[in-house]
Amino acid sequence: MTAAPARLHFTADDEANELIARDPLALLIGFGLDQQVTVQKAFTGPRELERRLGKLDARSIARMDPGELEHVLAEKPALHRFPGTMARRTQELCAVIDDEYDGNAARIWEDVSDGRELERRLSELPGFGQLKVRSMLAVLAKRYGLELDGLEEVVPQHPTLGDVDSPEALERYQAAKRAHKATLKAQG
């Protein structure tokens, strides 16, 4: 994989954009939070969580008292509109990273042989459904330059966060995402 980008343009907060670009755990937590809130809200969450905890560490988060983590996410302003659910999901995500990848989130994609295996690994993460997995695959391929055999077969052709390389591209992506979801809903 090539070097991480200096920032991802998923929020209006430059510190948050830099954190999710350089810290794989922050990126995965942002994706985990990206449900029933705006992209901007989801991906500023890891930076605010880091501020509140002092650092982002999968092992520490996985071993926190669940009520304490829920309190941290619920503290005003809340990191998500459903802080209890997202605290549990974040803790479950960190537990998988701790147990399966020795606390190193980047190992999910660094220690993988091909695109299908990476897709499988991402789909096994708590809270990562098909759309989220495919968007994460696109980010790794298009923003990080990840190259794996068969990756092009699992990276979606529709617009994803992987196509976002500027604030303007984020606006275009969000419009395209709404249209794509409407198409999927119409198809049943």
N, CA and C atoms as a LAMMPS dump frame, in Angstrom:
ITEM: TIMESTEP
0
ITEM: NUMBER OF ATOMS
564
ITEM: BOX BOUNDS ff ff ff
-5.0000000000000000e+02 5.0000000000000000e+02
-5.0000000000000000e+02 5.0000000000000000e+02
-5.0000000000000000e+02 5.0000000000000000e+02
ITEM: ATOMS id mol type element x y z
1 1 1 N 0.851 -1.172 0
2 1 2 C 0 0 0
3 1 3 C 0.891 1.227 0
4 2 1 N 0.454 2.222 -0.719
5 2 2 C 1.176 3.486 -0.696
6 2 3 C 0.869 4.207 0.603
7 3 1 N 1.542 5.313 0.81
8 3 2 C 1.348 6.08 2.04
9 3 3 C -0.09 6.583 2.131
10 4 1 N -0.533 6.753 3.365
11 4 2 C -1.868 7.293 3.597
12 4 3 C -1.933 8.716 3.066
13 5 1 N -3.1 9.129 2.604
14 5 2 C -3.236 10.527 2.18
15 5 3 C -3.064 11.446 3.389
16 6 1 N -2.738 12.686 3.145
17 6 2 C -2.579 13.651 4.241
18 6 3 C -3.896 13.853 4.976
19 7 1 N -4.981 13.756 4.244
20 7 2 C -6.306 13.904 4.849
21 7 3 C -7.334 13.265 3.928
22 8 1 N -8.434 12.892 4.53
23 8 2 C -9.607 12.495 3.773
24 8 3 C -10.591 13.651 3.913
25 9 1 N -11.365 13.91 2.911
26 9 2 C -12.244 15.086 2.906
27 9 3 C -13.681 14.699 3.252
28 10 1 N -13.836 14.033 4.392
29 10 2 C -15.155 13.548 4.784
30 10 3 C -15.88 14.503 5.723
31 11 1 N -15.178 15.522 6.26
32 11 2 C -15.782 16.465 7.204
33 11 3 C -15.29 17.876 6.885
34 12 1 N -15.802 18.849 7.601
35 12 2 C -15.308 20.225 7.489
36 12 3 C -14.217 20.498 8.525
37 13 1 N -13.9 19.511 9.353
38 13 2 C -12.906 19.632 10.422
39 13 3 C -11.582 19.04 9.94
40 14 1 N -10.596 19.899 9.703
41 14 2 C -9.329 19.432 9.149
42 14 3 C -8.614 18.443 10.074
43 15 1 N -8.688 18.658 11.395
44 15 2 C -8.059 17.714 12.332
45 15 3 C -8.703 16.334 12.222
46 16 1 N -10.021 16.312 12.112
47 16 2 C -10.724 15.033 11.959
48 16 3 C -10.33 14.363 10.647
49 17 1 N -10.248 15.15 9.571
50 17 2 C -9.86 14.601 8.264
51 17 3 C -8.449 14.028 8.284
52 18 1 N -7.549 14.688 8.983
53 18 2 C -6.176 14.192 9.095
54 18 3 C -6.123 12.912 9.931
55 19 1 N -6.877 12.893 11.038
56 19 2 C -6.872 11.716 11.914
57 19 3 C -7.385 10.483 11.184
58 20 1 N -8.521 10.595 10.504
59 20 2 C -9.061 9.403 9.841
60 20 3 C -8.177 8.944 8.691
61 21 1 N -7.364 9.845 8.14
62 21 2 C -6.442 9.456 7.073
63 21 3 C -5.234 8.704 7.624
64 22 1 N -4.717 9.131 8.762
65 22 2 C -3.473 8.539 9.271
66 22 3 C -3.675 7.391 10.26
67 23 1 N -4.86 7.305 10.864
68 23 2 C -5.1 6.294 11.902
69 23 3 C -6.16 5.301 11.424
70 24 1 N -5.754 4.071 11.087
71 24 2 C -6.721 3.084 10.606
72 24 3 C -7.864 2.816 11.58
73 25 1 N -7.586 2.841 12.884
74 25 2 C -8.666 2.629 13.848
75 25 3 C -9.68 3.761 13.767
76 26 1 N -9.206 4.998 13.655
77 26 2 C -10.114 6.141 13.531
78 26 3 C -10.976 6.002 12.277
79 27 1 N -10.381 5.579 11.187
80 27 2 C -11.127 5.396 9.943
81 27 3 C -12.223 4.354 10.134
82 28 1 N -11.886 3.233 10.741
83 28 2 C -12.878 2.177 10.95
84 28 3 C -13.967 2.614 11.925
85 29 1 N -13.609 3.338 12.975
86 29 2 C -14.625 3.848 13.908
87 29 3 C -15.549 4.812 13.169
88 30 1 N -14.983 5.683 12.327
89 30 2 C -15.812 6.588 11.535
90 30 3 C -16.801 5.83 10.671
91 31 1 N -16.327 4.792 10
92 31 2 C -17.238 3.974 9.203
93 31 3 C -18.29 3.321 10.09
94 32 1 N -17.887 2.87 11.267
95 32 2 C -18.847 2.274 12.194
96 32 3 C -19.934 3.249 12.617
97 33 1 N -19.555 4.492 12.819
98 33 2 C -20.517 5.521 13.229
99 33 3 C -21.378 6.028 12.07
100 34 1 N -20.991 5.706 10.844
101 34 2 C -21.678 6.216 9.657
102 34 3 C -22.982 5.463 9.419
103 35 1 N -23.935 5.759 10.277
104 35 2 C -25.247 5.132 10.186
105 35 3 C -26.262 6.062 10.83
106 36 1 N -27.24 6.476 10.084
107 36 2 C -28.321 7.333 10.553
108 36 3 C -27.84 8.686 11.08
109 37 1 N -26.666 9.11 10.62
110 37 2 C -26.149 10.462 10.836
111 37 3 C -25.452 10.867 9.547
112 38 1 N -25.117 12.144 9.424
113 38 2 C -24.417 12.584 8.226
114 38 3 C -22.998 12.015 8.204
115 39 1 N -22.426 11.954 7.028
116 39 2 C -21.032 11.539 6.873
117 39 3 C -20.139 12.427 7.748
118 40 1 N -20.406 13.728 7.718
119 40 2 C -19.594 14.671 8.486
120 40 3 C -19.645 14.35 9.979
121 41 1 N -20.832 14.071 10.498
122 41 2 C -20.987 13.741 11.922
123 41 3 C -20.248 12.443 12.25
124 42 1 N -20.427 11.438 11.408
125 42 2 C -19.791 10.138 11.656
126 42 3 C -18.272 10.249 11.704
127 43 1 N -17.694 10.968 10.755
128 43 2 C -16.241 10.983 10.647
129 43 3 C -15.566 12.062 11.5
130 44 1 N -16.331 12.944 12.125
131 44 2 C -15.735 13.799 13.17
132 44 3 C -15.757 13.061 14.498
133 45 1 N -16.564 12.023 14.601
134 45 2 C -16.672 11.239 15.829
135 45 3 C -15.343 10.699 16.344
136 46 1 N -14.501 10.089 15.499
137 46 2 C -13.229 9.573 16.008
138 46 3 C -12.337 10.652 16.627
139 47 1 N -12.304 11.842 16.045
140 47 2 C -11.466 12.919 16.606
141 47 3 C -11.997 13.353 17.965
142 48 1 N -13.307 13.485 18.08
143 48 2 C -13.89 13.865 19.369
144 48 3 C -13.711 12.739 20.387
145 49 1 N -13.835 11.501 19.961
146 49 2 C -13.608 10.373 20.86
147 49 3 C -12.163 10.371 21.351
148 50 1 N -11.23 10.649 20.453
149 50 2 C -9.822 10.742 20.839
150 50 3 C -9.624 11.855 21.873
151 51 1 N -10.252 12.998 21.665
152 51 2 C -10.149 14.101 22.636
153 51 3 C -10.664 13.682 24.004
154 52 1 N -11.782 13.008 24.003
155 52 2 C -12.417 12.628 25.271
156 52 3 C -11.671 11.518 25.996
157 53 1 N -11.078 10.607 25.245
158 53 2 C -10.362 9.474 25.857
159 53 3 C -8.873 9.742 26.058
160 54 1 N -8.333 10.71 25.343
161 54 2 C -6.899 10.975 25.397
162 54 3 C -6.129 10.303 24.28
163 55 1 N -6.641 9.171 23.785
164 55 2 C -6.04 8.466 22.651
165 55 3 C -7.043 7.443 22.136
166 56 1 N -6.83 7.014 20.904
167 56 2 C -7.623 5.918 20.346
168 56 3 C -6.769 4.668 20.378
169 57 1 N -7.223 3.698 21.118
170 57 2 C -6.491 2.44 21.257
171 57 3 C -7.519 1.313 21.321
172 58 1 N -7.465 0.403 20.366
173 58 2 C -8.458 -0.664 20.28
174 58 3 C -8.535 -1.478 21.562
175 59 1 N -7.407 -1.858 22.099
176 59 2 C -7.4 -2.689 23.313
177 59 3 C -8.047 -1.951 24.487
178 60 1 N -7.692 -0.688 24.665
179 60 2 C -8.261 0.092 25.772
180 60 3 C -9.764 0.262 25.626
181 61 1 N -10.208 0.582 24.416
182 61 2 C -11.642 0.771 24.191
183 61 3 C -12.384 -0.542 24.374
184 62 1 N -11.822 -1.642 23.876
185 62 2 C -12.465 -2.946 24.005
186 62 3 C -12.636 -3.343 25.468
187 63 1 N -11.732 -2.912 26.322
188 63 2 C -11.749 -3.326 27.733
189 63 3 C -12.389 -2.31 28.668
190 64 1 N -12.868 -1.189 28.103
191 64 2 C -13.539 -0.177 28.929
192 64 3 C -14.835 -0.73 29.496
193 65 1 N -15.244 -0.18 30.605
194 65 2 C -16.564 -0.465 31.126
195 65 3 C -17.578 0.037 30.086
196 66 1 N -18.498 -0.811 29.652
197 66 2 C -19.444 -0.393 28.613
198 66 3 C -20.234 0.866 28.979
199 67 1 N -20.622 0.992 30.209
200 67 2 C -21.356 2.178 30.638
201 67 3 C -20.512 3.433 30.543
202 68 1 N -19.222 3.295 30.838
203 68 2 C -18.323 4.444 30.741
204 68 3 C -18.179 4.896 29.286
205 69 1 N -18.02 3.94 28.376
206 69 2 C -17.897 4.306 26.963
207 69 3 C -19.193 4.941 26.467
208 70 1 N -20.325 4.417 26.892
209 70 2 C -21.601 5.014 26.502
210 70 3 C -21.682 6.459 27.008
211 71 1 N -21.245 6.677 28.233
212 71 2 C -21.236 8.036 28.792
213 71 3 C -20.341 8.948 27.951
214 72 1 N -19.182 8.454 27.538
215 72 2 C -18.257 9.247 26.729
216 72 3 C -18.909 9.634 25.394
217 73 1 N -19.604 8.703 24.768
218 73 2 C -20.257 9.017 23.494
219 73 3 C -21.475 9.918 23.673
220 74 1 N -22.146 9.813 24.821
221 74 2 C -23.361 10.596 25.067
222 74 3 C -23.072 12.01 25.546
223 75 1 N -21.851 12.235 26.071
224 75 2 C -21.488 13.562 26.563
225 75 3 C -21.781 14.603 25.49
226 76 1 N -22.314 15.74 25.901
227 76 2 C -22.689 16.802 24.957
228 76 3 C -21.464 17.437 24.332
229 77 1 N -21.427 17.669 23.037
230 77 2 C -22.411 17.151 22.086
231 77 3 C -22.19 15.659 21.845
232 78 1 N -23.262 14.924 21.815
233 78 2 C -23.19 13.476 21.621
234 78 3 C -22.506 13.161 20.295
235 79 1 N -21.734 12.077 20.292
236 79 2 C -21.02 11.686 19.08
237 79 3 C -21.933 11.034 18.045
238 80 1 N -23.12 10.631 18.476
239 80 2 C -24.062 9.98 17.571
240 80 3 C -25.45 10.163 18.148
241 81 1 N -26.446 10.092 17.317
242 81 2 C -27.817 10.234 17.819
243 81 3 C -28.258 9.03 18.632
244 82 1 N -27.543 7.899 18.511
245 82 2 C -27.801 6.703 19.307
246 82 3 C -26.516 6.312 20.043
247 83 1 N -26.128 7.079 21.066
248 83 2 C -24.833 6.847 21.705
249 83 3 C -24.692 5.47 22.363
250 84 1 N -25.762 4.94 22.921
251 84 2 C -25.668 3.621 23.551
252 84 3 C -25.368 2.528 22.544
253 85 1 N -26.131 2.516 21.464
254 85 2 C -25.925 1.515 20.414
255 85 3 C -24.538 1.662 19.794
256 86 1 N -24.148 2.888 19.518
257 86 2 C -22.854 3.107 18.867
258 86 3 C -21.688 2.853 19.821
259 87 1 N -21.876 3.07 21.115
260 87 2 C -20.826 2.726 22.079
261 87 3 C -20.602 1.216 22.065
262 88 1 N -21.705 0.447 22.087
263 88 2 C -21.575 -1.021 22.044
264 88 3 C -20.914 -1.466 20.744
265 89 1 N -21.353 -0.872 19.623
266 89 2 C -20.794 -1.264 18.329
267 89 3 C -19.314 -0.899 18.245
268 90 1 N -18.949 0.272 18.734
269 90 2 C -17.538 0.697 18.73
270 90 3 C -16.716 -0.247 19.594
271 91 1 N -17.254 -0.609 20.736
272 91 2 C -16.54 -1.517 21.625
273 91 3 C -16.403 -2.908 20.994
274 92 1 N -17.455 -3.375 20.34
275 92 2 C -17.382 -4.67 19.645
276 92 3 C -16.351 -4.624 18.518
277 93 1 N -16.33 -3.522 17.753
278 93 2 C -15.35 -3.346 16.685
279 93 3 C -13.937 -3.397 17.242
280 94 1 N -13.71 -2.669 18.326
281 94 2 C -12.373 -2.635 18.935
282 94 3 C -11.989 -3.998 19.504
283 95 1 N -12.963 -4.744 20.019
284 95 2 C -12.681 -6.085 20.541
285 95 3 C -12.23 -7.015 19.415
286 96 1 N -12.873 -6.942 18.257
287 96 2 C -12.461 -7.767 17.115
288 96 3 C -11.045 -7.374 16.682
289 97 1 N -10.782 -6.084 16.611
290 97 2 C -9.448 -5.618 16.211
291 97 3 C -8.408 -6.077 17.227
292 98 1 N -8.752 -6.008 18.5
293 98 2 C -7.835 -6.456 19.551
294 98 3 C -7.611 -7.97 19.465
295 99 1 N -8.693 -8.73 19.368
296 99 2 C -8.592 -10.197 19.386
297 99 3 C -8.012 -10.784 18.104
298 100 1 N -8.495 -10.295 16.956
299 100 2 C -8.122 -10.897 15.679
300 100 3 C -6.873 -10.292 15.042
301 101 1 N -6.588 -9.021 15.374
302 101 2 C -5.51 -8.306 14.689
303 101 3 C -4.517 -7.685 15.669
304 102 1 N -4.478 -8.224 16.883
305 102 2 C -3.538 -7.788 17.915
306 102 3 C -3.59 -6.271 18.15
307 103 1 N -4.8 -5.708 18.053
308 103 2 C -4.98 -4.292 18.327
309 103 3 C -4.579 -3.36 17.192
310 104 1 N -4.109 -3.911 16.08
311 104 2 C -3.628 -3.107 14.956
312 104 3 C -4.641 -3.145 13.807
313 105 1 N -5.447 -2.108 13.693
314 105 2 C -6.517 -2.079 12.69
315 105 3 C -5.99 -2.213 11.262
316 106 1 N -4.826 -1.684 10.983
317 106 2 C -4.269 -1.748 9.624
318 106 3 C -4.003 -3.18 9.181
319 107 1 N -3.819 -4.087 10.116
320 107 2 C -3.574 -5.486 9.741
321 107 3 C -4.748 -6.094 8.989
322 108 1 N -5.929 -5.514 9.133
323 108 2 C -7.093 -6.032 8.405
324 108 3 C -6.808 -6.031 6.915
325 109 1 N -6.143 -4.994 6.405
326 109 2 C -5.852 -4.928 4.976
327 109 3 C -4.389 -5.127 4.636
328 110 1 N -3.508 -5.048 5.609
329 110 2 C -2.084 -5.258 5.306
330 110 3 C -1.719 -6.73 5.236
331 111 1 N -2.378 -7.564 6.022
332 111 2 C -2.068 -8.995 6.069
333 111 3 C -3.107 -9.805 5.3
334 112 1 N -3.387 -9.387 4.085
335 112 2 C -4.426 -10.046 3.309
336 112 3 C -3.87 -10.401 1.929
337 113 1 N -4.367 -11.494 1.351
338 113 2 C -3.801 -11.959 0.088
339 113 3 C -4.522 -11.435 -1.146
340 114 1 N -5.838 -11.179 -1.044
341 114 2 C -6.563 -10.728 -2.231
342 114 3 C -7.812 -9.95 -1.846
343 115 1 N -8.462 -9.399 -2.86
344 115 2 C -9.636 -8.565 -2.651
345 115 3 C -10.79 -9.286 -1.985
346 116 1 N -11.024 -10.521 -2.338
347 116 2 C -12.128 -11.289 -1.733
348 116 3 C -11.881 -11.52 -0.238
349 117 1 N -10.64 -11.814 0.128
350 117 2 C -10.332 -12.01 1.545
351 117 3 C -10.533 -10.704 2.319
352 118 1 N -10.114 -9.596 1.731
353 118 2 C -10.315 -8.311 2.392
354 118 3 C -11.805 -8.016 2.533
355 119 1 N -12.566 -8.272 1.495
356 119 2 C -14.013 -8.07 1.569
357 119 3 C -14.608 -8.917 2.692
358 120 1 N -14.184 -10.16 2.819
359 120 2 C -14.674 -11.054 3.881
360 120 3 C -14.309 -10.5 5.252
361 121 1 N -13.05 -10.078 5.418
362 121 2 C -12.609 -9.545 6.711
363 121 3 C -13.426 -8.317 7.113
364 122 1 N -13.624 -7.41 6.172
365 122 2 C -14.395 -6.205 6.484
366 122 3 C -15.842 -6.553 6.821
367 123 1 N -16.419 -7.519 6.115
368 123 2 C -17.816 -7.891 6.364
369 123 3 C -17.995 -8.568 7.717
370 124 1 N -16.913 -9.06 8.305
371 124 2 C -16.986 -9.689 9.626
372 124 3 C -16.9 -8.675 10.763
373 125 1 N -16.635 -7.413 10.436
374 125 2 C -16.559 -6.38 11.47
375 125 3 C -17.963 -5.991 11.925
376 126 1 N -18.16 -5.813 13.222
377 126 2 C -19.481 -5.422 13.723
378 126 3 C -19.957 -4.116 13.094
379 127 1 N -21.19 -4.139 12.571
380 127 2 C -21.78 -2.94 11.992
381 127 3 C -21.402 -2.674 10.551
382 128 1 N -20.645 -3.575 9.932
383 128 2 C -20.221 -3.369 8.549
384 128 3 C -21.06 -4.25 7.622
385 129 1 N -22.1 -3.638 7.06
386 129 2 C -22.923 -4.315 6.072
387 129 3 C -22.305 -4.163 4.688
388 130 1 N -22.996 -4.663 3.689
389 130 2 C -22.458 -4.699 2.329
390 130 3 C -22.084 -3.309 1.803
391 131 1 N -22.953 -2.315 1.975
392 131 2 C -22.64 -0.983 1.442
393 131 3 C -21.423 -0.379 2.125
394 132 1 N -21.32 -0.561 3.427
395 132 2 C -20.19 -0.011 4.175
396 132 3 C -18.892 -0.719 3.775
397 133 1 N -18.961 -2.028 3.629
398 133 2 C -17.785 -2.803 3.223
399 133 3 C -17.303 -2.345 1.857
400 134 1 N -18.213 -2.19 0.937
401 134 2 C -17.826 -1.801 -0.424
402 134 3 C -17.269 -0.386 -0.456
403 135 1 N -17.824 0.498 0.357
404 135 2 C -17.298 1.854 0.431
405 135 3 C -15.891 1.852 1.032
406 136 1 N -15.683 1.041 2.061
407 136 2 C -14.357 0.937 2.676
408 136 3 C -13.346 0.368 1.675
409 137 1 N -13.75 -0.621 0.9
410 137 2 C -12.876 -1.175 -0.137
411 137 3 C -12.473 -0.084 -1.123
412 138 1 N -13.444 0.751 -1.512
413 138 2 C -13.159 1.831 -2.463
414 138 3 C -12.206 2.858 -1.861
415 139 1 N -12.374 3.195 -0.599
416 139 2 C -11.466 4.147 0.058
417 139 3 C -10.049 3.584 0.07
418 140 1 N -9.911 2.317 0.438
419 140 2 C -8.576 1.715 0.483
420 140 3 C -7.928 1.678 -0.899
421 141 1 N -8.709 1.36 -1.916
422 141 2 C -8.162 1.278 -3.276
423 141 3 C -7.876 2.659 -3.859
424 142 1 N -8.821 3.574 -3.732
425 142 2 C -8.716 4.859 -4.424
426 142 3 C -7.989 5.938 -3.63
427 143 1 N -8.102 5.95 -2.342
428 143 2 C -7.461 7.008 -1.544
429 143 3 C -6.104 6.565 -0.981
430 144 1 N -5.958 5.256 -0.7
431 144 2 C -4.707 4.751 -0.135
432 144 3 C -3.848 4.022 -1.148
433 145 1 N -4.388 3.741 -2.308
434 145 2 C -3.62 3.064 -3.336
435 145 3 C -3.372 1.593 -3.055
436 146 1 N -4.228 0.973 -2.261
437 146 2 C -4.079 -0.451 -1.973
438 146 3 C -4.217 -1.248 -3.263
439 147 1 N -3.274 -2.143 -3.476
440 147 2 C -3.301 -3.006 -4.651
441 147 3 C -3.284 -4.455 -4.192
442 148 1 N -4.302 -5.193 -4.596
443 148 2 C -4.421 -6.609 -4.282
444 148 3 C -4.983 -7.33 -5.494
445 149 1 N -4.602 -8.567 -5.69
446 149 2 C -5.233 -9.369 -6.727
447 149 3 C -6.735 -9.401 -6.469
448 150 1 N -7.522 -9.177 -7.511
449 150 2 C -8.967 -9.275 -7.404
450 150 3 C -9.655 -8.112 -6.709
451 151 1 N -8.915 -7.098 -6.312
452 151 2 C -9.545 -5.969 -5.625
453 151 3 C -10.521 -5.247 -6.552
454 152 1 N -10.146 -5.113 -7.814
455 152 2 C -11.022 -4.415 -8.759
456 152 3 C -12.37 -5.118 -8.915
457 153 1 N -12.415 -6.414 -8.606
458 153 2 C -13.665 -7.164 -8.707
459 153 3 C -14.622 -6.862 -7.558
460 154 1 N -14.107 -6.384 -6.427
461 154 2 C -14.962 -6.131 -5.263
462 154 3 C -15.176 -4.649 -4.976
463 155 1 N -14.408 -3.784 -5.63
464 155 2 C -14.601 -2.343 -5.46
465 155 3 C -15.808 -1.941 -6.301
466 156 1 N -16.772 -1.268 -5.709
467 156 2 C -17.996 -0.924 -6.444
468 156 3 C -17.761 0.089 -7.556
469 157 1 N -18.636 0.039 -8.539
470 157 2 C -18.577 0.974 -9.659
471 157 3 C -19.419 2.226 -9.401
472 158 1 N -20.35 2.139 -8.443
473 158 2 C -21.161 3.306 -8.101
474 158 3 C -20.363 4.248 -7.2
475 159 1 N -20.77 5.501 -7.086
476 159 2 C -20.04 6.457 -6.244
477 159 3 C -20.01 6.022 -4.776
478 160 1 N -18.828 6.184 -4.168
479 160 2 C -18.631 5.854 -2.753
480 160 3 C -17.74 6.924 -2.136
481 161 1 N -17.483 6.795 -0.845
482 161 2 C -16.535 7.698 -0.197
483 161 3 C -15.147 7.593 -0.807
484 162 1 N -14.861 6.517 -1.482
485 162 2 C -13.58 6.38 -2.169
486 162 3 C -13.384 7.414 -3.267
487 163 1 N -14.465 7.981 -3.749
488 163 2 C -14.394 8.995 -4.803
489 163 3 C -14.24 10.409 -4.248
490 164 1 N -14.29 10.549 -2.93
491 164 2 C -14.245 11.872 -2.311
492 164 3 C -12.796 12.304 -2.105
493 165 1 N -12.397 13.331 -2.867
494 165 2 C -11.029 13.853 -2.761
495 165 3 C -11.005 15.36 -2.512
496 166 1 N -12.172 15.927 -2.198
497 166 2 C -12.275 17.358 -1.926
498 166 3 C -13.626 17.621 -1.26
499 167 1 N -13.793 18.8 -0.665
500 167 2 C -15.112 19.13 -0.098
501 167 3 C -16.219 19.117 -1.162
502 168 1 N -15.899 19.559 -2.365
503 168 2 C -16.885 19.56 -3.449
504 168 3 C -17.254 18.131 -3.85
505 169 1 N -16.271 17.25 -3.852
506 169 2 C -16.536 15.846 -4.181
507 169 3 C -17.418 15.2 -3.119
508 170 1 N -17.282 15.639 -1.86
509 170 2 C -18.154 15.118 -0.81
510 170 3 C -19.609 15.494 -1.1
511 171 1 N -19.839 16.712 -1.516
512 171 2 C -21.201 17.136 -1.866
513 171 3 C -21.748 16.305 -3.023
514 172 1 N -20.921 16.082 -4.049
515 172 2 C -21.36 15.262 -5.191
516 172 3 C -21.643 13.822 -4.751
517 173 1 N -20.774 13.297 -3.902
518 173 2 C -20.952 11.932 -3.41
519 173 3 C -22.277 11.792 -2.66
520 174 1 N -22.561 12.749 -1.78
521 174 2 C -23.783 12.644 -0.982
522 174 3 C -25.028 12.682 -1.867
523 175 1 N -25.016 13.489 -2.896
524 175 2 C -26.14 13.524 -3.837
525 175 3 C -26.247 12.188 -4.586
526 176 1 N -25.115 11.656 -5.021
527 176 2 C -25.109 10.376 -5.738
528 176 3 C -25.536 9.232 -4.823
529 177 1 N -25.138 9.29 -3.553
530 177 2 C -25.503 8.25 -2.595
531 177 3 C -27.016 8.233 -2.387
532 178 1 N -27.604 9.4 -2.256
533 178 2 C -29.06 9.466 -2.106
534 178 3 C -29.743 8.843 -3.323
535 179 1 N -29.25 9.152 -4.507
536 179 2 C -29.831 8.605 -5.734
537 179 3 C -29.642 7.09 -5.794
538 180 1 N -28.462 6.602 -5.411
539 180 2 C -28.191 5.16 -5.432
540 180 3 C -29.098 4.426 -4.445
541 181 1 N -29.257 4.972 -3.248
542 181 2 C -30.124 4.34 -2.253
543 181 3 C -31.571 4.314 -2.739
544 182 1 N -32.008 5.369 -3.393
545 182 2 C -33.365 5.41 -3.93
546 182 3 C -33.545 4.325 -4.994
547 183 1 N -32.533 4.13 -5.828
548 183 2 C -32.587 3.082 -6.848
549 183 3 C -32.666 1.701 -6.205
550 184 1 N -31.828 1.463 -5.194
551 184 2 C -31.849 0.176 -4.493
552 184 3 C -33.203 -0.06 -3.845
553 185 1 N -33.754 0.972 -3.232
554 185 2 C -35.05 0.849 -2.571
555 185 3 C -36.134 0.534 -3.597
556 186 1 N -36.087 1.169 -4.757
557 186 2 C -37.079 0.945 -5.81
558 186 3 C -36.981 -0.48 -6.356
559 187 1 N -35.772 -1.051 -6.343
560 187 2 C -35.568 -2.41 -6.841
561 187 3 C -36.024 -3.466 -5.837
562 188 1 N -36.255 -3.016 -4.595
563 188 2 C -36.763 -3.916 -3.571
564 188 3 C -35.677 -4.565 -2.817
